[in-house]
Amino acid sequence: MNYQVDENGFYGEFGGAYIPEILYKCVDELKNAYRPIVESEEFQKEFRQLLRDYAGRPSPLYYAQRMSRKYGCRLFLKREDCNHTGAHKINNAIGQILLARRMGKTRVIAETGAGQHGVATATVCALMGMQCEIFMGKTDVERQHTNVERMRMLGATVHPVTTGNMTLSDACSAAIRDWCCHPSDTYYLVGSTMGPHPYPDLVARLQSVISEEIKSQLQEQAGRDYPDYLVACIGGGSNAAGTIYHYMDDERVKIVLAEAGGHGVDSGYTAATIHRGRTGILHGSKMLVMQTPDGQIEEAFSLSAGLDYPGVGPMHCNMAAKGRTKVLAINDDEAIYAGYELTRLEGIIPAIESAHAMAALGKMSFRPEDIVVLTVSGRGDKDVETYLKNKEYAKEYGQF
């Protein structure tokens, strides 16, 4: 099967560009511009140079010995938490700011949930001397205060969004409304594989550096360039897309993604979109969406500010529908436990988003010779208060 986007911007039945008329020119301009620019030798040279010298790539592929013994496999961690700004988000932000500059845009807007994409966007705007405005749900502004202050230090204006449940989905809606009001000079730097075409494809291409590096690093460390399993957390889907991009058509590789179960898939407090969603339209794209029987968007819930989105990118919807990926719902308590476990066994404090991927290991069965690559999408500095408030979920590891 072909899992890439087609010429009309669809992944199977998912994707497309469902946008108001006022945005048609902006989206069409981007659709026509992105591939010639991104595929050009000049762009790739500058992009790769900044990834290397500014973001600090390649990120390490670390063999986790103690975790490997615990789970009975050969576990490698792709350390996106080691990147400048502390997450995979910088890869996409660098690429899109270069694209925006080449398109002649002078003002950049972005949405953010956990704050990592907001920080990455503010960072590259400071680097390029461009105006930056970030939309962030008021709930997330309060629980990710440190990241908010980092954005402000970098010169960005942060707009707290007070509609809905005041989290990521509402921030996306506010950013799109702003874009409608400033279509000529503004570039919307989308943070995940969601939104109208071409954003899902653009973000996946820019994040594909992750799987590109995995191939060469595995070859060096394990003697072959593919794992038996790839594991990543998934909200909108950017780090997952980057992790699997060069392996989507390689049937030797099993792909397991971890979405946020919240209090449980059937609890009414969940962000397990692939488990609970139905096909619908959200933020300009056809995707699986958590919605009421009459089509109203349901509020997503998770301790993780980066995973509580009521939709999921069309690439991932298509792959799940075709059985290419296995998606596990990880509850809040399981993620907190897994975060503490990685911290105590390997000395790595993961973002709570990444802890969802770590928790998936306990729901899988391995052979001792299996090679497993798991992407640690971000570092946990921003989540320390949340870990401490919920340490009862990890009594074995959470004694202070």
C-alpha positions in Angstrom: 0.0 0.0 0.0 1.1 3.6 -0.5 0.9 5.6 2.7 2.1 8.9 1.2 -0.1 11.9 0.3 -1.6 11.9 -3.2 -1.7 14.8 -5.7 -4.9 16.1 -4.2 -3.6 16.2 -0.6 -5.3 13.0 0.6 -4.0 10.0 2.5 -6.7 7.5 1.5 -9.9 9.0 2.6 -8.3 11.5 5.0 -6.7 14.9 4.5 -7.6 17.6 1.9 -8.0 21.3 2.5 -11.4 22.3 4.0 -10.9 26.0 4.5 -12.8 29.3 4.4 -12.6 31.2 1.1 -10.5 34.0 2.7 -7.7 31.5 3.3 -7.8 29.8 -0.1 -5.1 32.1 -1.6 -2.7 31.6 1.3 -3.1 27.8 1.4 -2.9 27.6 -2.4 0.2 29.7 -2.4 1.8 27.5 0.1 0.8 24.3 -1.7 2.4 25.5 -4.9 5.6 26.8 -3.2 6.6 24.3 -0.6 7.9 21.4 -2.7 10.0 23.4 -5.1 11.5 25.3 -2.2 12.0 22.4 0.2 13.4 20.1 -2.4 15.9 22.7 -3.7 19.6 22.3 -3.2 19.9 25.8 -1.6 17.1 25.1 0.9 18.5 21.7 1.9 22.0 23.0 2.4 20.8 25.8 4.8 18.3 23.5 6.5 20.9 20.7 7.1 23.5 23.2 8.3 21.1 24.7 10.9 20.0 21.2 12.0 23.6 20.4 12.6 25.2 23.6 14.0 22.1 25.2 15.6 19.8 22.4 16.7 22.6 19.9 17.5 21.7 17.1 15.2 22.1 14.2 14.8 20.4 13.4 18.0 21.8 10.4 19.8 20.5 6.9 19.4 21.1 5.5 22.9 21.1 1.8 23.8 19.2 1.6 27.1 20.7 -1.4 28.8 18.7 -1.5 32.0 15.4 -0.9 30.2 16.4 -3.5 27.7 16.9 -6.1 30.5 13.5 -5.2 32.0 11.5 -5.5 28.8 13.5 -8.4 27.3 14.6 -6.8 24.0 17.3 -4.5 22.6 15.9 -1.1 23.3 17.3 2.0 21.6 16.1 5.5 22.5 16.1 8.2 19.8 17.0 11.2 21.9 15.0 14.1 20.5 15.0 15.5 24.0 18.7 16.4 23.4 17.9 18.9 20.6 18.1 22.7 21.2 14.9 23.8 22.9 14.4 20.3 24.2 12.2 18.5 21.7 11.7 17.4 18.1 9.7 20.5 17.4 12.9 22.5 16.4 13.3 20.4 13.2 10.0 21.5 11.8 10.3 25.1 13.0 13.7 25.6 11.3 12.4 24.2 8.0 9.2 26.3 8.0 10.9 29.5 9.0 13.2 29.1 6.0 10.2 28.5 3.8 8.4 31.5 5.2 11.4 33.7 4.6 11.6 32.5 1.0 7.9 33.2 0.5 8.4 36.8 1.6 6.4 36.6 4.8 7.2 39.0 7.7 5.0 37.8 10.5 4.8 34.3 12.0 2.0 32.8 14.1 1.8 29.4 15.7 -0.4 27.3 18.1 1.1 25.4 21.0 -0.1 23.0 23.6 2.8 21.8 25.8 4.7 24.9 24.7 7.5 23.0 23.0 6.4 24.1 19.5 5.8 27.6 20.7 9.3 27.8 22.1 10.8 26.3 18.9 8.8 28.8 16.8 9.8 31.8 19.0 13.4 30.5 18.8 13.6 30.5 15.1 11.8 33.8 14.8 14.4 35.3 17.1 17.1 33.7 14.9 15.7 35.2 11.8 14.5 38.5 13.2 10.8 37.9 12.5 7.7 39.0 14.4 6.2 36.1 16.3 2.8 35.6 18.0 1.9 32.4 19.8 -1.7 31.2 20.6 -1.9 28.9 23.7 -4.9 27.8 25.7 -5.2 29.5 29.1 -5.2 26.1 30.8 -1.9 25.3 29.1 -0.5 28.7 29.9 -1.0 28.0 33.5 0.4 24.4 33.6 3.3 25.2 31.3 4.4 28.5 32.8 8.1 28.0 32.2 7.7 27.5 28.5 5.5 30.6 28.3 8.2 32.6 29.9 10.8 31.1 27.5 8.7 32.3 24.6 8.4 35.8 26.0 12.2 35.9 26.7 12.7 35.1 23.0 10.5 38.1 22.0 7.2 36.3 21.2 3.8 37.6 22.1 1.8 34.9 23.8 -2.0 35.1 23.5 -3.9 33.0 26.1 -7.0 31.5 24.5 -10.1 31.4 26.7 -12.6 29.5 24.5 -13.6 25.9 24.9 -11.5 24.0 27.5 -8.6 26.4 26.8 -6.1 23.8 25.4 -4.5 22.9 22.2 -7.5 22.6 20.0 -8.7 26.0 21.0 -5.3 27.5 20.3 -5.4 26.0 16.8 -8.8 27.6 16.2 -7.6 31.0 17.4 -4.5 30.8 15.2 -6.6 30.1 12.1 -8.9 33.0 13.0 -5.9 35.3 13.2 -4.6 34.0 9.8 -8.0 34.8 8.2 -7.5 38.4 9.4 -3.9 38.8 8.2 -3.6 36.6 5.0 -1.0 38.6 3.1 2.0 39.1 5.4 1.5 36.2 7.9 2.9 32.7 7.8 1.1 30.1 10.0 3.8 27.8 11.3 1.8 24.6 12.1 3.4 22.4 14.6 2.1 19.0 13.7 0.9 16.8 10.9 -2.5 18.3 10.9 -4.3 21.2 9.2 -5.1 21.7 5.5 -2.9 20.2 2.8 0.0 20.8 2.4 0.8 21.0 6.2 0.6 17.3 7.0 3.0 16.4 4.2 5.3 19.5 4.9 5.7 18.7 8.6 6.3 15.0 8.0 9.0 15.8 5.4 10.8 18.2 7.7 10.6 15.7 10.7 11.7 12.8 8.5 15.3 13.6 9.5 14.5 11.5 12.6 14.0 8.2 10.7 16.7 9.1 8.3 19.1 9.2 11.2 17.7 6.1 12.8 18.6 4.2 9.6 22.2 5.2 9.6 22.7 5.0 13.4 21.1 1.5 13.6 23.4 0.3 10.8 26.4 1.5 12.8 25.3 0.2 16.2 23.3 -3.0 15.3 24.6 -4.0 11.9 21.3 -3.4 10.1 19.3 -0.2 9.2 15.9 -1.2 10.4 14.3 -2.2 13.7 11.7 -4.8 14.5 9.6 -2.3 16.3 9.2 1.5 16.1 7.4 3.1 19.1 6.3 6.8 19.5 3.7 8.8 21.2 1.0 10.5 19.0 -1.2 13.5 19.4 -1.4 15.5 16.2 1.4 13.2 15.0 4.6 15.1 14.2 7.2 13.1 16.1 5.5 9.9 15.2 5.6 10.9 11.5 9.2 11.7 11.7 10.0 8.4 13.5 8.2 6.2 10.9 8.7 8.2 7.7 11.4 6.1 6.1 9.8 2.9 7.3 6.2 3.3 6.3 6.5 0.9 3.4 8.9 -1.5 5.1 6.7 -4.4 6.3 9.6 -5.8 8.3 9.1 -3.0 10.8 6.1 -3.1 13.2 4.8 0.4 14.2 3.3 1.0 17.6 1.9 4.4 18.5 0.8 5.5 22.0 -2.1 8.0 22.3 -3.4 9.6 25.4 -6.0 7.6 27.2 -6.5 10.1 30.0 -8.7 8.5 32.7 -9.6 5.7 30.3 -10.9 5.3 26.7 -14.5 5.0 27.9 -14.3 7.4 30.8 -15.4 10.6 29.0 -12.0 12.1 30.0 -9.7 10.9 27.2 -7.7 12.0 24.2 -7.6 8.6 22.5 -8.8 9.9 19.2 -7.9 6.8 17.0 -9.9 4.6 19.5 -12.8 7.0 20.0 -12.9 9.2 16.9 -15.2 9.2 13.8 -14.4 10.7 10.4 -15.0 14.5 10.5 -13.5 17.9 9.6 -11.3 19.7 12.1 -8.9 22.6 11.5 -9.1 22.3 7.7 -8.6 18.5 7.3 -10.6 15.4 7.2 -9.5 13.2 10.0 -10.6 11.0 12.9 -12.3 13.4 15.4 -13.7 12.9 18.8 -17.3 14.2 18.4 -20.8 14.0 19.7 -23.5 12.1 17.7 -24.6 15.4 16.1 -21.0 16.3 15.1 -19.9 18.7 17.8 -16.2 18.5 18.7 -15.7 16.8 22.1 -13.1 18.2 24.5 -10.0 16.0 24.8 -8.5 15.3 28.2 -5.0 14.3 29.2 -2.3 15.2 31.8 -0.1 15.7 28.7 -0.6 19.2 27.3 0.9 18.1 24.0 -1.5 15.1 23.4 -4.9 16.4 24.4 -6.0 17.1 20.9 -9.4 15.8 19.7 -8.2 14.9 16.2 -5.1 13.2 14.7 -3.2 13.9 11.5 -4.6 12.3 8.3 -1.4 10.3 7.6 -1.9 8.5 10.9 -5.6 8.1 10.4 -5.0 6.4 7.0 -2.2 4.1 8.4 -4.4 3.0 11.3 -7.4 2.4 9.1 -5.3 0.2 6.8 -3.8 -1.8 9.7 -0.2 -0.5 9.2 0.1 0.8 12.7 -1.0 -0.5 16.1 -2.3 2.2 18.4 -2.4 1.8 22.2 -4.3 4.0 24.6 -2.1 4.9 27.6 -3.8 6.3 30.6 -2.4 9.1 32.8 -1.4 6.9 35.6 0.5 4.5 33.2 2.3 7.4 31.6 3.4 8.9 35.0 4.7 5.6 36.1 6.6 5.0 32.9 8.2 8.5 33.2 9.5 7.8 36.6 10.7 4.4 35.5 12.8 5.8 32.7 14.1 8.5 35.0 15.3 6.0 37.7 16.5 3.2 35.3 18.3 5.4 32.7 18.7 8.8 34.2 16.5 10.4 31.5 13.5 12.5 32.5 11.1 12.4 29.6 8.3 14.8 28.7 5.0 13.3 29.7 4.2 13.0 26.0 7.2 10.7 25.6 6.3 8.8 28.8 3.2 7.6 27.0 5.5 5.9 24.5 7.5 4.4 27.3 4.4 3.0 28.9 3.5 1.2 25.6 6.5 -1.2 26.2 4.6 -2.8 29.1 1.7 -3.7 26.8 4.0 -5.4 24.2 5.8 -8.8 24.0 9.3 -9.1 22.7 11.9 -11.7 21.9 15.4 -11.1 23.3 16.8 -10.4 19.8 14.2 -7.9 18.9 15.5 -4.4 18.1 13.1 -1.7 19.4 13.6 2.0 18.6 11.5 4.4 20.8 11.5 8.1 20.2 11.9 10.3 23.3 10.2 13.3 21.7 11.0 15.8 24.4 12.6 16.4 27.8 10.6 16.5 31.0 11.8 19.8 32.6 8.5 21.4 31.6 6.6 18.6 33.3 8.3 18.3 36.7 5.5 19.9 38.6 3.0 17.6 37.0 5.1 14.5 37.8 5.3 15.7 41.4 1.6 16.3 41.7 0.9 12.8 40.5 3.7 10.8 42.0 1.2 8.5 43.8 0.9 6.8 40.4 4.6 5.7 40.7 5.0 4.9 44.4 7.7 2.4 43.5 9.8 5.3 42.1 8.3 8.4 43.5 9.6 8.5 47.1 11.1 11.8 48.1 
